Amino acid sequence: MISIQPVPTIGQQIRQLREERDCPCEKSQRRWISINLSSSKIERGERRATKEQILLIARIFGVDEKELLVNYLSDQVLYQIEDEDLAMEALKVAEEKMMYRKTRGHDH
């Protein structure tokens, strides 16, 4: 039997960052305040983050942008197809298409 481990959503990951670290330096504090209200909704799954918010959060907390962006993008895909019966099959086809495009240099 395959054991599937839970993967945190981007909101859960943001909450974890916030709980692990206090709001850093004065300079970043103003930017953090500007997104703080929406970030609590993002953490609870009531609102979706934007790519710009994710990049800002990565800078504020000094974490790898790539890690947060991958989690953000995976949530975006999930939200789009999670209720579809053919979601897993569609993901496999999308992966094949992406691999093909990378080998072709995006010209098609």
HELIX and SHEET records of a PDB file:
HELIX    1   1 ILE A   10  GLU A   20  1                                  11    
HELIX    2   2 GLU A   26  GLU A   43  1                                  18    
HELIX    3   3 LYS A   51  PHE A   61  1                                  11    
HELIX    4   4 GLU A   65  ILE A   81  1                                  17    
HELIX    5   5 ALA A   87  ARG A  104  1                                  18    
END                                                                             
